[in-house]
Amino acid sequence: MKNFTESIVNFLKEEDGPTAVEYAVMLALIVVVCLASVGTIGTNANAKFEAVGTAIGN
């Protein structure tokens, strides 16, 4: 158990990997890209549905 505790403490003290701030920035960028792509897909789908609706109505 002592070795496990020491390994956890050593892991938390290491500064080699990305920090929480870097993870937050990456997450924010991923969210922005997802929102932009969903908005674009929604706009294109709406235009296609309107075109099909117009074609059926005529």
mmJSON file of the N, C-alpha and C atoms, coordinates in Angstrom:
{"data_MODEL":{"atom_site":{
"group_PDB":["ATOM","ATOM","ATOM","ATOM","ATOM","ATOM","ATOM","ATOM","ATOM","ATOM","ATOM","ATOM","ATOM","ATOM","ATOM","ATOM","ATOM","ATOM","ATOM","ATOM","ATOM","ATOM","ATOM","ATOM","ATOM","ATOM","ATOM","ATOM","ATOM","ATOM","ATOM","ATOM","ATOM","ATOM","ATOM","ATOM","ATOM","ATOM","ATOM","ATOM","ATOM","ATOM","ATOM","ATOM","ATOM","ATOM","ATOM","ATOM","ATOM","ATOM","ATOM","ATOM","ATOM","ATOM","ATOM","ATOM","ATOM","ATOM","ATOM","ATOM","ATOM","ATOM","ATOM","ATOM","ATOM","ATOM","ATOM","ATOM","ATOM","ATOM","ATOM","ATOM","ATOM","ATOM","ATOM","ATOM","ATOM","ATOM","ATOM","ATOM","ATOM","ATOM","ATOM","ATOM","ATOM","ATOM","ATOM","ATOM","ATOM","ATOM","ATOM","ATOM","ATOM","ATOM","ATOM","ATOM","ATOM","ATOM","ATOM","ATOM","ATOM","ATOM","ATOM","ATOM","ATOM","ATOM","ATOM","ATOM","ATOM","ATOM","ATOM","ATOM","ATOM","ATOM","ATOM","ATOM","ATOM","ATOM","ATOM","ATOM","ATOM","ATOM","ATOM","ATOM","ATOM","ATOM","ATOM","ATOM","ATOM","ATOM","ATOM","ATOM","ATOM","ATOM","ATOM","ATOM","ATOM","ATOM","ATOM","ATOM","ATOM","ATOM","ATOM","ATOM","ATOM","ATOM","ATOM","ATOM","ATOM","ATOM","ATOM","ATOM","ATOM","ATOM","ATOM","ATOM","ATOM","ATOM","ATOM","ATOM","ATOM","ATOM","ATOM","ATOM","ATOM","ATOM","ATOM","ATOM","ATOM","ATOM","ATOM","ATOM","ATOM","ATOM"],
"id":[1,2,3,4,5,6,7,8,9,10,11,12,13,14,15,16,17,18,19,20,21,22,23,24,25,26,27,28,29,30,31,32,33,34,35,36,37,38,39,40,41,42,43,44,45,46,47,48,49,50,51,52,53,54,55,56,57,58,59,60,61,62,63,64,65,66,67,68,69,70,71,72,73,74,75,76,77,78,79,80,81,82,83,84,85,86,87,88,89,90,91,92,93,94,95,96,97,98,99,100,101,102,103,104,105,106,107,108,109,110,111,112,113,114,115,116,117,118,119,120,121,122,123,124,125,126,127,128,129,130,131,132,133,134,135,136,137,138,139,140,141,142,143,144,145,146,147,148,149,150,151,152,153,154,155,156,157,158,159,160,161,162,163,164,165,166,167,168,169,170,171,172,173,174],
"type_symbol":["N","C","C","N","C","C","N","C","C","N","C","C","N","C","C","N","C","C","N","C","C","N","C","C","N","C","C","N","C","C","N","C","C","N","C","C","N","C","C","N","C","C","N","C","C","N","C","C","N","C","C","N","C","C","N","C","C","N","C","C","N","C","C","N","C","C","N","C","C","N","C","C","N","C","C","N","C","C","N","C","C","N","C","C","N","C","C","N","C","C","N","C","C","N","C","C","N","C","C","N","C","C","N","C","C","N","C","C","N","C","C","N","C","C","N","C","C","N","C","C","N","C","C","N","C","C","N","C","C","N","C","C","N","C","C","N","C","C","N","C","C","N","C","C","N","C","C","N","C","C","N","C","C","N","C","C","N","C","C","N","C","C","N","C","C","N","C","C","N","C","C","N","C","C"],
"label_atom_id":["N","CA","C","N","CA","C","N","CA","C","N","CA","C","N","CA","C","N","CA","C","N","CA","C","N","CA","C","N","CA","C","N","CA","C","N","CA","C","N","CA","C","N","CA","C","N","CA","C","N","CA","C","N","CA","C","N","CA","C","N","CA","C","N","CA","C","N","CA","C","N","CA","C","N","CA","C","N","CA","C","N","CA","C","N","CA","C","N","CA","C","N","CA","C","N","CA","C","N","CA","C","N","CA","C","N","CA","C","N","CA","C","N","CA","C","N","CA","C","N","CA","C","N","CA","C","N","CA","C","N","CA","C","N","CA","C","N","CA","C","N","CA","C","N","CA","C","N","CA","C","N","CA","C","N","CA","C","N","CA","C","N","CA","C","N","CA","C","N","CA","C","N","CA","C","N","CA","C","N","CA","C","N","CA","C","N","CA","C","N","CA","C","N","CA","C","N","CA","C","N","CA","C"],
"label_alt_id":[null,null,null,null,null,null,null,null,null,null,null,null,null,null,null,null,null,null,null,null,null,null,null,null,null,null,null,null,null,null,null,null,null,null,null,null,null,null,null,null,null,null,null,null,null,null,null,null,null,null,null,null,null,null,null,null,null,null,null,null,null,null,null,null,null,null,null,null,null,null,null,null,null,null,null,null,null,null,null,null,null,null,null,null,null,null,null,null,null,null,null,null,null,null,null,null,null,null,null,null,null,null,null,null,null,null,null,null,null,null,null,null,null,null,null,null,null,null,null,null,null,null,null,null,null,null,null,null,null,null,null,null,null,null,null,null,null,null,null,null,null,null,null,null,null,null,null,null,null,null,null,null,null,null,null,null,null,null,null,null,null,null,null,null,null,null,null,null,null,null,null,null,null,null],
"label_comp_id":["MET","MET","MET","LYS","LYS","LYS","ASN","ASN","ASN","PHE","PHE","PHE","THR","THR","THR","GLU","GLU","GLU","SER","SER","SER","ILE","ILE","ILE","VAL","VAL","VAL","ASN","ASN","ASN","PHE","PHE","PHE","LEU","LEU","LEU","LYS","LYS","LYS","GLU","GLU","GLU","GLU","GLU","GLU","ASP","ASP","ASP","GLY","GLY","GLY","PRO","PRO","PRO","THR","THR","THR","ALA","ALA","ALA","VAL","VAL","VAL","GLU","GLU","GLU","TYR","TYR","TYR","ALA","ALA","ALA","VAL","VAL","VAL","MET","MET","MET","LEU","LEU","LEU","ALA","ALA","ALA","LEU","LEU","LEU","ILE","ILE","ILE","VAL","VAL","VAL","VAL","VAL","VAL","VAL","VAL","VAL","CYS","CYS","CYS","LEU","LEU","LEU","ALA","ALA","ALA","SER","SER","SER","VAL","VAL","VAL","GLY","GLY","GLY","THR","THR","THR","ILE","ILE","ILE","GLY","GLY","GLY","THR","THR","THR","ASN","ASN","ASN","ALA","ALA","ALA","ASN","ASN","ASN","ALA","ALA","ALA","LYS","LYS","LYS","PHE","PHE","PHE","GLU","GLU","GLU","ALA","ALA","ALA","VAL","VAL","VAL","GLY","GLY","GLY","THR","THR","THR","ALA","ALA","ALA","ILE","ILE","ILE","GLY","GLY","GLY","ASN","ASN","ASN"],
"label_asym_id":["A","A","A","A","A","A","A","A","A","A","A","A","A","A","A","A","A","A","A","A","A","A","A","A","A","A","A","A","A","A","A","A","A","A","A","A","A","A","A","A","A","A","A","A","A","A","A","A","A","A","A","A","A","A","A","A","A","A","A","A","A","A","A","A","A","A","A","A","A","A","A","A","A","A","A","A","A","A","A","A","A","A","A","A","A","A","A","A","A","A","A","A","A","A","A","A","A","A","A","A","A","A","A","A","A","A","A","A","A","A","A","A","A","A","A","A","A","A","A","A","A","A","A","A","A","A","A","A","A","A","A","A","A","A","A","A","A","A","A","A","A","A","A","A","A","A","A","A","A","A","A","A","A","A","A","A","A","A","A","A","A","A","A","A","A","A","A","A","A","A","A","A","A","A"],
"label_entity_id":["1","1","1","1","1","1","1","1","1","1","1","1","1","1","1","1","1","1","1","1","1","1","1","1","1","1","1","1","1","1","1","1","1","1","1","1","1","1","1","1","1","1","1","1","1","1","1","1","1","1","1","1","1","1","1","1","1","1","1","1","1","1","1","1","1","1","1","1","1","1","1","1","1","1","1","1","1","1","1","1","1","1","1","1","1","1","1","1","1","1","1","1","1","1","1","1","1","1","1","1","1","1","1","1","1","1","1","1","1","1","1","1","1","1","1","1","1","1","1","1","1","1","1","1","1","1","1","1","1","1","1","1","1","1","1","1","1","1","1","1","1","1","1","1","1","1","1","1","1","1","1","1","1","1","1","1","1","1","1","1","1","1","1","1","1","1","1","1","1","1","1","1","1","1"],
"label_seq_id":[1,1,1,2,2,2,3,3,3,4,4,4,5,5,5,6,6,6,7,7,7,8,8,8,9,9,9,10,10,10,11,11,11,12,12,12,13,13,13,14,14,14,15,15,15,16,16,16,17,17,17,18,18,18,19,19,19,20,20,20,21,21,21,22,22,22,23,23,23,24,24,24,25,25,25,26,26,26,27,27,27,28,28,28,29,29,29,30,30,30,31,31,31,32,32,32,33,33,33,34,34,34,35,35,35,36,36,36,37,37,37,38,38,38,39,39,39,40,40,40,41,41,41,42,42,42,43,43,43,44,44,44,45,45,45,46,46,46,47,47,47,48,48,48,49,49,49,50,50,50,51,51,51,52,52,52,53,53,53,54,54,54,55,55,55,56,56,56,57,57,57,58,58,58],
"pdbx_PDB_ins_code":[null,null,null,null,null,null,null,null,null,null,null,null,null,null,null,null,null,null,null,null,null,null,null,null,null,null,null,null,null,null,null,null,null,null,null,null,null,null,null,null,null,null,null,null,null,null,null,null,null,null,null,null,null,null,null,null,null,null,null,null,null,null,null,null,null,null,null,null,null,null,null,null,null,null,null,null,null,null,null,null,null,null,null,null,null,null,null,null,null,null,null,null,null,null,null,null,null,null,null,null,null,null,null,null,null,null,null,null,null,null,null,null,null,null,null,null,null,null,null,null,null,null,null,null,null,null,null,null,null,null,null,null,null,null,null,null,null,null,null,null,null,null,null,null,null,null,null,null,null,null,null,null,null,null,null,null,null,null,null,null,null,null,null,null,null,null,null,null,null,null,null,null,null,null],
"Cartn_x":[0.834,0.0,0.868,2.001,2.897,3.441,3.779,4.286,3.224,1.992,0.895,0.723,0.757,0.611,1.763,2.967,4.131,4.053,3.566,3.46,2.408,1.327,0.314,0.882,1.595,2.183,3.204,4.031,5.021,4.348,3.26,2.527,1.978,1.438,0.863,1.928,3.142,4.22,4.888,4.773,5.406,4.813,5.668,5.225,5.53,5.717,6.07,4.875,3.734,2.552,1.808,0.73,-0.087,-0.76,-0.936,-1.582,-3.085,-3.79,-5.248,-5.654,-4.854,-5.172,-5.086,-4.073,-3.944,-5.102,-5.516,-6.67,-7.928,-8.089,-9.257,-9.254,-8.093,-7.999,-8.334,-7.801,-8.117,-9.608,-10.199,-11.628,-12.449,-12.059,-12.776,-12.699,-11.528,-11.392,-12.232,-12.266,-13.075,-14.555,-14.999,-16.398,-16.746,-15.853,-16.102,-16.219,-15.325,-15.368,-16.652,-17.038,-18.273,-19.491,-19.568,-20.714,-20.773,-19.627,-19.603,-20.028,-19.547,-19.912,-21.382,-21.914,-23.338,-24.197,-23.785,-24.521,-24.522,-23.379,-23.281,-24.125,-24.018,-24.805,-26.299,-26.698,-28.105,-28.616,-27.814,-28.206,-28.355,-27.384,-27.454,-28.643,-28.91,-30.041,-31.356,-31.456,-32.672,-32.916,-31.875,-32.024,-32.473,-31.922,-32.302,-33.756,-34.181,-35.578,-36.535,-36.167,-37.016,-37.099,-35.984,-35.977,-36.868,-36.774,-37.605,-39.083,-39.37,-40.737,-41.338,-40.531,-40.988,-41.233,-40.34,-40.488,-41.732,-42.009,-43.201,-44.477,-44.418,-45.583,-45.973,-45.003,-45.3,-45.768],
"Cartn_y":[-1.2,0.0,1.25,1.174,2.327,2.666,1.625,1.861,2.509,2.063,2.636,4.114,4.444,5.837,6.683,6.144,6.888,7.106,6.11,6.274,7.317,7.382,8.412,9.798,9.939,11.236,11.649,10.711,11.035,11.424,10.743,11.078,12.488,12.868,14.208,15.294,14.961,15.958,16.164,15.194,15.307,16.466,17.151,18.287,18.065,16.815,16.523,16.613,16.176,16.114,17.428,17.449,18.658,18.997,20.251,20.696,20.802,21.065,21.189,22.353,23.407,24.56,24.161,23.381,22.953,22.039,21.18,20.34,21.193,22.224,23.095,23.829,24.273,24.959,24.001,22.78,21.796,21.48,21.331,21.049,22.193,23.426,24.589,24.62,24.319,24.313,23.204,22.049,20.951,21.327,21.974,22.385,23.398,24.352,25.369,24.72,23.792,23.121,22.303,21.607,20.804,21.693,22.797,23.695,24.283,24.654,25.218,24.183,22.968,21.94,21.552,21.478,21.168,22.284,23.523,24.653,24.608,24.29,24.212,23.059,21.906,20.749,21.039,21.705,22.044,22.998,23.98,24.941,24.256,23.398,22.686,21.729,21.051,20.129,20.879,22.021,22.823,23.284,23.718,24.147,22.988,21.798,20.635,20.244,20.271,19.947,20.953,22.223,23.232,23.008,22.632,22.384,21.182,20.134,18.95,19.284,20.048,20.446,21.284,22.171,22.994,22.143,21.196,20.324,19.447,18.978,18.144,18.992,20.214,21.096,21.514,21.541,21.951,20.766],
"Cartn_z":[0.0,0.0,0.0,0.673,0.742,-0.65,-1.425,-2.774,-3.657,-3.502,-4.275,-3.949,-2.668,-2.242,-2.76,-2.679,-3.174,-4.68,-5.41,-6.86,-7.231,-6.462,-6.704,-6.428,-5.334,-4.987,-6.046,-6.497,-7.528,-8.835,-9.176,-10.396,-10.331,-9.171,-9.035,-9.023,-8.612,-8.567,-9.92,-10.828,-12.138,-12.922,-13.657,-14.46,-15.937,-16.325,-17.716,-18.653,-18.202,-19.058,-19.107,-19.888,-19.99,-18.658,-18.437,-17.207,-17.411,-16.352,-16.432,-17.34,-17.358,-18.214,-19.682,-20.026,-21.413,-21.811,-20.894,-21.174,-21.36,-20.564,-20.679,-22.027,-22.47,-23.763,-24.896,-24.837,-25.87,-25.885,-24.714,-24.632,-25.216,-24.911,-25.446,-26.97,-27.524,-28.981,-29.61,-28.982,-29.496,-29.477,-28.407,-28.293,-29.378,-29.624,-30.65,-32.028,-32.338,-33.635,-33.765,-32.703,-32.744,-32.954,-32.247,-32.407,-33.807,-34.336,-35.684,-36.717,-36.573,-37.555,-37.44,-36.239,-36.065,-36.656,-36.472,-37.056,-38.564,-39.154,-40.613,-41.156,-40.512,-40.956,-40.827,-39.741,-39.555,-40.613,-40.959,-41.99,-43.34,-43.67,-44.954,-44.994,-43.9,-43.858,-43.983,-43.334,-43.41,-44.848,-45.523,-46.913,-47.801,-47.568,-48.369,-48.11,-46.839,-46.533,-47.153,-47.161,-47.79,-49.29,-49.908,-51.357,-51.689,-50.881,-51.122,-50.884,-49.837,-49.567,-50.671,-51.224,-52.339,-53.579,-53.836,-55.006,-54.874,-53.676,-53.474,-53.593,-53.113,-53.153,-54.547,-55.454,-56.823,-57.559],
"occupancy":[1.0,1.0,1.0,1.0,1.0,1.0,1.0,1.0,1.0,1.0,1.0,1.0,1.0,1.0,1.0,1.0,1.0,1.0,1.0,1.0,1.0,1.0,1.0,1.0,1.0,1.0,1.0,1.0,1.0,1.0,1.0,1.0,1.0,1.0,1.0,1.0,1.0,1.0,1.0,1.0,1.0,1.0,1.0,1.0,1.0,1.0,1.0,1.0,1.0,1.0,1.0,1.0,1.0,1.0,1.0,1.0,1.0,1.0,1.0,1.0,1.0,1.0,1.0,1.0,1.0,1.0,1.0,1.0,1.0,1.0,1.0,1.0,1.0,1.0,1.0,1.0,1.0,1.0,1.0,1.0,1.0,1.0,1.0,1.0,1.0,1.0,1.0,1.0,1.0,1.0,1.0,1.0,1.0,1.0,1.0,1.0,1.0,1.0,1.0,1.0,1.0,1.0,1.0,1.0,1.0,1.0,1.0,1.0,1.0,1.0,1.0,1.0,1.0,1.0,1.0,1.0,1.0,1.0,1.0,1.0,1.0,1.0,1.0,1.0,1.0,1.0,1.0,1.0,1.0,1.0,1.0,1.0,1.0,1.0,1.0,1.0,1.0,1.0,1.0,1.0,1.0,1.0,1.0,1.0,1.0,1.0,1.0,1.0,1.0,1.0,1.0,1.0,1.0,1.0,1.0,1.0,1.0,1.0,1.0,1.0,1.0,1.0,1.0,1.0,1.0,1.0,1.0,1.0,1.0,1.0,1.0,1.0,1.0,1.0],
"B_iso_or_equiv":[0.0,0.0,0.0,0.0,0.0,0.0,0.0,0.0,0.0,0.0,0.0,0.0,0.0,0.0,0.0,0.0,0.0,0.0,0.0,0.0,0.0,0.0,0.0,0.0,0.0,0.0,0.0,0.0,0.0,0.0,0.0,0.0,0.0,0.0,0.0,0.0,0.0,0.0,0.0,0.0,0.0,0.0,0.0,0.0,0.0,0.0,0.0,0.0,0.0,0.0,0.0,0.0,0.0,0.0,0.0,0.0,0.0,0.0,0.0,0.0,0.0,0.0,0.0,0.0,0.0,0.0,0.0,0.0,0.0,0.0,0.0,0.0,0.0,0.0,0.0,0.0,0.0,0.0,0.0,0.0,0.0,0.0,0.0,0.0,0.0,0.0,0.0,0.0,0.0,0.0,0.0,0.0,0.0,0.0,0.0,0.0,0.0,0.0,0.0,0.0,0.0,0.0,0.0,0.0,0.0,0.0,0.0,0.0,0.0,0.0,0.0,0.0,0.0,0.0,0.0,0.0,0.0,0.0,0.0,0.0,0.0,0.0,0.0,0.0,0.0,0.0,0.0,0.0,0.0,0.0,0.0,0.0,0.0,0.0,0.0,0.0,0.0,0.0,0.0,0.0,0.0,0.0,0.0,0.0,0.0,0.0,0.0,0.0,0.0,0.0,0.0,0.0,0.0,0.0,0.0,0.0,0.0,0.0,0.0,0.0,0.0,0.0,0.0,0.0,0.0,0.0,0.0,0.0,0.0,0.0,0.0,0.0,0.0,0.0],
"pdbx_formal_charge":[null,null,null,null,null,null,null,null,null,null,null,null,null,null,null,null,null,null,null,null,null,null,null,null,null,null,null,null,null,null,null,null,null,null,null,null,null,null,null,null,null,null,null,null,null,null,null,null,null,null,null,null,null,null,null,null,null,null,null,null,null,null,null,null,null,null,null,null,null,null,null,null,null,null,null,null,null,null,null,null,null,null,null,null,null,null,null,null,null,null,null,null,null,null,null,null,null,null,null,null,null,null,null,null,null,null,null,null,null,null,null,null,null,null,null,null,null,null,null,null,null,null,null,null,null,null,null,null,null,null,null,null,null,null,null,null,null,null,null,null,null,null,null,null,null,null,null,null,null,null,null,null,null,null,null,null,null,null,null,null,null,null,null,null,null,null,null,null,null,null,null,null,null,null],
"auth_seq_id":[1,1,1,2,2,2,3,3,3,4,4,4,5,5,5,6,6,6,7,7,7,8,8,8,9,9,9,10,10,10,11,11,11,12,12,12,13,13,13,14,14,14,15,15,15,16,16,16,17,17,17,18,18,18,19,19,19,20,20,20,21,21,21,22,22,22,23,23,23,24,24,24,25,25,25,26,26,26,27,27,27,28,28,28,29,29,29,30,30,30,31,31,31,32,32,32,33,33,33,34,34,34,35,35,35,36,36,36,37,37,37,38,38,38,39,39,39,40,40,40,41,41,41,42,42,42,43,43,43,44,44,44,45,45,45,46,46,46,47,47,47,48,48,48,49,49,49,50,50,50,51,51,51,52,52,52,53,53,53,54,54,54,55,55,55,56,56,56,57,57,57,58,58,58],
"auth_comp_id":["MET","MET","MET","LYS","LYS","LYS","ASN","ASN","ASN","PHE","PHE","PHE","THR","THR","THR","GLU","GLU","GLU","SER","SER","SER","ILE","ILE","ILE","VAL","VAL","VAL","ASN","ASN","ASN","PHE","PHE","PHE","LEU","LEU","LEU","LYS","LYS","LYS","GLU","GLU","GLU","GLU","GLU","GLU","ASP","ASP","ASP","GLY","GLY","GLY","PRO","PRO","PRO","THR","THR","THR","ALA","ALA","ALA","VAL","VAL","VAL","GLU","GLU","GLU","TYR","TYR","TYR","ALA","ALA","ALA","VAL","VAL","VAL","MET","MET","MET","LEU","LEU","LEU","ALA","ALA","ALA","LEU","LEU","LEU","ILE","ILE","ILE","VAL","VAL","VAL","VAL","VAL","VAL","VAL","VAL","VAL","CYS","CYS","CYS","LEU","LEU","LEU","ALA","ALA","ALA","SER","SER","SER","VAL","VAL","VAL","GLY","GLY","GLY","THR","THR","THR","ILE","ILE","ILE","GLY","GLY","GLY","THR","THR","THR","ASN","ASN","ASN","ALA","ALA","ALA","ASN","ASN","ASN","ALA","ALA","ALA","LYS","LYS","LYS","PHE","PHE","PHE","GLU","GLU","GLU","ALA","ALA","ALA","VAL","VAL","VAL","GLY","GLY","GLY","THR","THR","THR","ALA","ALA","ALA","ILE","ILE","ILE","GLY","GLY","GLY","ASN","ASN","ASN"],
"auth_asym_id":["A","A","A","A","A","A","A","A","A","A","A","A","A","A","A","A","A","A","A","A","A","A","A","A","A","A","A","A","A","A","A","A","A","A","A","A","A","A","A","A","A","A","A","A","A","A","A","A","A","A","A","A","A","A","A","A","A","A","A","A","A","A","A","A","A","A","A","A","A","A","A","A","A","A","A","A","A","A","A","A","A","A","A","A","A","A","A","A","A","A","A","A","A","A","A","A","A","A","A","A","A","A","A","A","A","A","A","A","A","A","A","A","A","A","A","A","A","A","A","A","A","A","A","A","A","A","A","A","A","A","A","A","A","A","A","A","A","A","A","A","A","A","A","A","A","A","A","A","A","A","A","A","A","A","A","A","A","A","A","A","A","A","A","A","A","A","A","A","A","A","A","A","A","A"],
"auth_atom_id":["N","CA","C","N","CA","C","N","CA","C","N","CA","C","N","CA","C","N","CA","C","N","CA","C","N","CA","C","N","CA","C","N","CA","C","N","CA","C","N","CA","C","N","CA","C","N","CA","C","N","CA","C","N","CA","C","N","CA","C","N","CA","C","N","CA","C","N","CA","C","N","CA","C","N","CA","C","N","CA","C","N","CA","C","N","CA","C","N","CA","C","N","CA","C","N","CA","C","N","CA","C","N","CA","C","N","CA","C","N","CA","C","N","CA","C","N","CA","C","N","CA","C","N","CA","C","N","CA","C","N","CA","C","N","CA","C","N","CA","C","N","CA","C","N","CA","C","N","CA","C","N","CA","C","N","CA","C","N","CA","C","N","CA","C","N","CA","C","N","CA","C","N","CA","C","N","CA","C","N","CA","C","N","CA","C","N","CA","C","N","CA","C","N","CA","C","N","CA","C","N","CA","C"],
"pdbx_PDB_model_num":[1,1,1,1,1,1,1,1,1,1,1,1,1,1,1,1,1,1,1,1,1,1,1,1,1,1,1,1,1,1,1,1,1,1,1,1,1,1,1,1,1,1,1,1,1,1,1,1,1,1,1,1,1,1,1,1,1,1,1,1,1,1,1,1,1,1,1,1,1,1,1,1,1,1,1,1,1,1,1,1,1,1,1,1,1,1,1,1,1,1,1,1,1,1,1,1,1,1,1,1,1,1,1,1,1,1,1,1,1,1,1,1,1,1,1,1,1,1,1,1,1,1,1,1,1,1,1,1,1,1,1,1,1,1,1,1,1,1,1,1,1,1,1,1,1,1,1,1,1,1,1,1,1,1,1,1,1,1,1,1,1,1,1,1,1,1,1,1,1,1,1,1,1,1]
}}}
